[in-house]
């Protein structure tokens, strides 16, 4: 049976409770509904709780290049599962476009027919190639994982985080999943006690728990793709690896008991924001001596990019996030996108209702 997160009157996470008990507390005026950025149904007590003791609850993080699995598990219940859609592809595309435009501007500005020391560019002041910085695409991935983790820790009394570390096979330069592991572990250790686990251990424990794994289509937004690995990582805090050896075989198995139950499953992404630019890269043919506006996070209709809205069109109702707008002499509309950032359509501002201001998170409803 699913469990509902409970907060104390001071906002401290307590042990989750049954939905029936949560409804009874709401009916009797002993609790109220608390909204959060992950759209998880949560209540906060208005009276002194009968007890503040909590059981051991762990959080598992299965990081990837494009997707990450998250799960919260106790010894008796699975409390939450999530599938994070990481911004790696979009950030990489934006950085590539920025690099092309920068090189084009530099090529137009510099006259290479004159001596090098007389060219119109600033000489380097320091070596900026070895600063130990994270690439923007990797940093965006890790920041989304950290944001989701912090939001969950505010709802559940998590005492341990298990993070899967990745080791590239063969003679490879690096793997995008491996980059940033150390800094991510540093960030997590400042929040809650964190330990690590290798992939083969996760696989062994997942099979022993009877959880399936979809290895063919990792884009599928279901618990079988990545969230089940998160459950196995979290469950490792309640089970121990023990080696066995017989005459013909040897290996290891997990000793202990963890009960896997149904739990809420969320698909989480972030809005694909386009920062304000003076104009598009190329002029528009039908607008002489002018270029169309590009990017920005505000609209003249009171909405901002990333706001959760309800829109109506042709008798149908859509729920999505604001992604931009168009304003000409004849038309005025806003674009609404789903959590995958696929456009649902363009709607008249009068047919769009604001539900929630942008939290920089898109949670599938």
N, C-alpha and C positions, 0 to 999 in steps of 0.2 A: 504494500500500500504506500502511496506517495505521502510525503511529509511536507509540512508548511513551515518555512523559517519563522522564528519568533525572536523578537527583540525585547530587551528589558525596558523599563520606563526611561532609563538613561541612554538607550540605544546600543547596549552591549548584546551581541548575539548569544542566544540561549539554545538549548536543544530543540530541534524542530518537533512539531506536534502533528497529530492526526487532523485531517481536514474537518472532521465532525466536531472535534474539540475547538478548533479555531472558529468555526461557525457559531458554536455555542457562546464562546467568549465575545464575539462581535454582537450577538443578539442581546447578551446581558450587559453590554456596555463596559466590559472589562478590557477590551482591546480595540484597536483601530487599524485600518489598512494603511500600510506605508508603501509609497511608490519608490521605485529604484530604477536605475538606468538599464537594468537587464530585463525589465518587465516580468519579474518573478513575483508571484503572489506572496506577500509577506505581511505579517501583523506585528504590532507593537503593543505590549501590555500597558494598561493604564493604572494597574494596581500592583502592589508588591508581589513578586513571584513567590510561589511556595518553596522553590529551591533554585539555586544557581549552579548546581553541579552539572558538569557536562561529560559526555562520553568522548572517547577518542574519535576524532573525525579527521580524515586526510584528504588532500587534493592531489590529483594526478594530472600532469601536463605532458602530452605527447607532441612535441614540436615537429613541424615540417616546413617545407619550402613554401607551399601555397595554402596548406590547411593545418590546423592544430586541433587535437582532441583534448577536452577538459572534462573531468569528472570529479565528483565529491562522494566519498564512500565512508561509511562506518562499518563496524563489524556485523551489524544486523540489517542495514538498509543502504540502498543506493539513493542518494539525495538529489543529485543533479547531474546532467550531462549537457555538453555543448560542443558545437562544431564551429570553429573560428575560420572565417574566410580571410586569409591574410592579404595585405595590400601589395605584396612583392611584385606581381606583374605590372600593376598600374604605376607604381613608383618608378620601376625600371624604365617603363615607356616614357614617363615624363622627364626623367633625367637624361635619357637619350635625345629627346627632342630639344632640351635645353642646351645640351652639348653641341648639337648641330647648328642651332641658331647662334650660339656664342662664337663658334669657329667661322661662321659666315660673316658675322659682323667684323671679326678680327681680320678676315681676308679682304674685306672691302676697305678697311681703315688703313692697313699697313701697305706701304709702297715698297715692294721688295727689289726695286731697281736701284735703290740708294744703299749706301753702306749700312751694315747692321747697327752700328752705334748711333746712327742718325735716324733710325726708323721711329715711328710714332707709337712706341709701346714702352711701358715701364719695365725696367730691369727687375729681376727677382730680388727680393730683399732677404729671403730665407728659403731654406729647402722645405717645401710643404708636402713632400711626398712620403715622409715617414713620421706621421703623427699618431698612429695607432687609433685612428677614428673608425667607427663603424660605418660601412656604406649606408646611404640613406634607405635603401630598400630593406636591408637587414634590420636597421634600427626601427623602421616602421613596423616590421613583424614583431619584434620583441616588445615594443611599446604597447601594441594591441594585446599581446599575451599578458603583460604586466597589468594593464588596465582591467582586463577581465578578472584576473586573479584578485586584485584589490577589491573589486566590486563584490566578488563572492565571499571574501573574508569578512566583509561588513555584514553579511547575512547569516553565515554559518560559523560556528566556533571551531575553525580549522586550527589544528595544532601542528600539522606536519604537511609539507609539500614534497612530492616525489617528482623529479624532473628527469626525463629520459635523455641521456647523452648519446650522441651519434658519432660513430667512427667510420670515416670513408674507407672503402675497401680498395686494395690495389695501389698502384702508383699514381694517385690523383693529386692535383695541385691543392684543391680544397673543395668542400661541399658547402653550398649556401646554408644548409641546416647547421653545419658545424660552426660557422662564423658567428660570433656573438654569444656562444654558450657560456663562456667565463663571465662576461659582463652580466648576462641574464641571471646566472646563479648568484652573483653579488647583489643584484637588485632584489631577488627573491629572499635572500638570507636576511635582508634588512626588514622584511615584512613578517615572515614566519620561518621557523626552523626548516631547513631544506636539505634533502639528500638526493642522491642520483641513482640511476639504475640503467643498465645497458639494454639494448634492444632484444637480445636473445632471452634475457630474464623476463622481459615483458611478454614475449611470445609464449614462453613456457607456462607462465602463470595464467595467461589469457586462455590457453587451451585447457588447463586444468580446471578453470572456473566454468568452462563450457560456453565461452563467448565466441561468437563468429567474427570473421574478419573478411571484408571485401577488399581484395587486393587488385581487382581488375579495374574498377572505376572508383578512384579515390576522390573524384569530385562529387560523388553522390552524397547528398546531405541527409545522412542517416547515422544512427549510432554505430552501425557495423563498420563504418569506414575508419573513424579515428577515435570516437568517444569510448568504444570498448577498450581500446588501449589505455585510455585515461583511467578507466575503472581498474584495470589490472595494475597500473602503477600505484593508484591509491590503496588497493587491497594488499600490496606488498608490505604495508606497514603492520598488517595483522597476521602475516604468514611468514614463515622462515624457510629458507632453502636448506635442504639436507641432501648430502650425497649418499648414493647407495652403490654397492658393488656385489655382483654375483659372479658365478663361474664364467658365464658367457656375456654378460652385459654390465654396463656401469653408466651412471648418469646422476641426475639430481631431481628432486621433486619438492613441492612446497608443502610444508606441514602447517596446519592450522585450518580455521574455518571462517569463511566470509559468506554472507547471504546476499545474493544479488536480487534486487527487486526492481519494479518499474519506477521510473523517475521522470521528471520533466526534462524535455530535450529542446534546446534552443540552437538556432543558427544565428551567429553573430558576425557582423562585418562592420566596416566603417564607411562613411560617405566618401564618394570619390570626388573630392573638392578640386576645382580648378581655380587657382589664384587669379586675381585681377590682372589682366594684361591690357596694354594700351589698345591693341587691335589684333586681329588675326595675322598670321604670318604672310599671307598672300592677299593682295587687294581683291575686292569683289568687282566683277565686271559691270554689274548694273548700278554701281554707286561710284561715279567718277570722283577722283581726288578724295576718296574717303575709304575708311576701313571699318568693318563691323566690330562692335564691342565684343570682347571675349573675357570670360571668367568672372570672378567676384562671388562673394558669399551673401550679399544682400539683394533684395528686390524692392521695387517701388510700391509693392502691394502689401507690405507688412510682414512678409515671410522671409526666412533666411534659409540658406542651403543646409540641408540636414534636418529641417523641422519635420516632425511627424504630422501628417495631415490626412483628412478624409476628403476625397474628391468625387464629384458626380458628373456623369456624362452619358447621354443617351439612355437614361433610366437605370444605369448601373453605378454601383458605389465601389470605389477603390480606396485602399489604405496604403500609403507609401510615404516617401520622403521627398522633399523639395530638392530639385537638382539644377534649376536654372529658370530663366524666363525669356520671353520674347516680347518686345514692345516696338510697334511701328505705328504709323498713322491709322492703319486699318485694324490691326489685331493687337490684343493684349492677352497673354496667357502665361501660365507657369507649367514647367515640366515636372512630373511626378514619377519617381523611380521605386522599384522594389528593393529588397535587401541585397539582391545580386547586382544591383545598379543597372538593371535593364528598364528602359523607359516604359511606363504603363500608358503614357499618353500626355497630351498637352490639354490643359483645362483652363477655363475662364476663372479668373481670381474670385469672382462672385460665387462660384460653385465649389470653392475649396475652403475647408474649415480646419483651423489649427487645432491639433490635439495635444501636442507636446513640443516644447522648444528643443532645439538640437542639443544632444548630449555627446555628439561625435561617435555615436554607436547606432547601428541598425540591427535590430533584433527581430527576426521573423515572427510574425503574429499568426 
